[in-house]
Amino acid sequence: MTEQNKSRRQKLEQFLVQNPNDAFSRYGIALECLREGDIPAAETHFKTLLDTNPDYVPGYQMYAQTLAQHNRAEEAKGLLSRGIAAANRQGNQHARSEMEGLLAQLE
């Protein structure tokens, strides 16, 4: 397969081979998995992302939204609480506010 014919997911997976803890690549793969409808793979990537990069705020938000969309509100609420704490540590008030809004909707 030529470089030009590779999917975004395949290209990001190549980056991860070189740097398995790269948050941006891991997050990108999770989003590509969601776009492709591969929810189990997306979950695996979100979990790995947050285990290796616990302050990667967008990961909490997107993973929680995914869980909420799949009727897993309790799991989403726990993730949002962790994400809000991470956003506070990062000084990311916008993300904190968005996650607080989603958390309020789920309660």
N, C-alpha and C positions, 0 to 999 in steps of 0.2 A: 504494500500500500504506500503510495507516495505521500509526502508531507501534506500536499495540497488536499488530498482526499480524506485525511483523518478528521474525525469529528472533534468538536471542542472537548468533549469528555476524554477522548483518547489523548489529545494533546496535554490536557491537565494531568492525566494519569502518568504521562511521561515525566512531567515536572515533579510529581510526587516520588517517582522512583529515585530521582536525584536528591530530593529533600523531603522525606516523609512527613516532617512536621511543619511544612509550609502551610500556614493558615489560609492564605488567599487561594491557593490551588485546591486545598481540601474543601473549602467553602464553595468554590466554583464547581467542583465535581458534584457536591451535594445538590446544588441548584440545577445542574444538568440532569442529574438523576430524576429530580422532581419534574423537570420539563419533559423528560422521556416517560414519565409515569412509573418509574422504578422506585417506589416508596421504600421498600426494604433496604435497597442500596443507599438511598438518600439518608435514611436513619443511621445506618452504619457509619457513613461519612460524617454526619453531624455529631454523633457520639464521639468518634475519634477526634474530631476537631476540638470539641469542648474538653475532652480529657487532656489533650496535649497543649491546648491554648485556652485556658479557662477565662481569659479576659477578652476573647474575641466576641464582642457584643452582637454583631449581626447574626452569628450562629444561633444564639439563644432565641432571637426574635423569629427567624425563619423556621427553626425547628419547632418552636412552640406553635406557630401558625399552622404548620403541617400537622402536628398532633391534634390541634383543635379542629381542623378541617376533617379529620378522620375519627371524630367522636372520642377523643382521648383527652378530655378537658382536664382531668385531675393531673395527668402527667404534664400537660401544657402549663398548668398553674405552677407546679413545682419548678419547671424550667424557667418560667417568667420571673419567679422570685429570685432565682440564681442570676438571671440575666439583668434584672434591675440592680442587684448588688454589684455586678460587673460594670454596668454602665456608671454607677456612682463612683466606683474606683477609677474609671477612665475619665470621669468628668463629662460624660456624654449625656447631657440632659434631654436632648431630642429623642434619643433611643429609649431612655428611661421613661419618658412621657408616653411614647407609643406603646411600650410594653405594659405600663400601668393601665393604659386604656384597654388593651386586650385582656389583661387580667380582670379588670372590672366587668367586662362583657361576659367573661367565663364564670364569674361568681354569682 
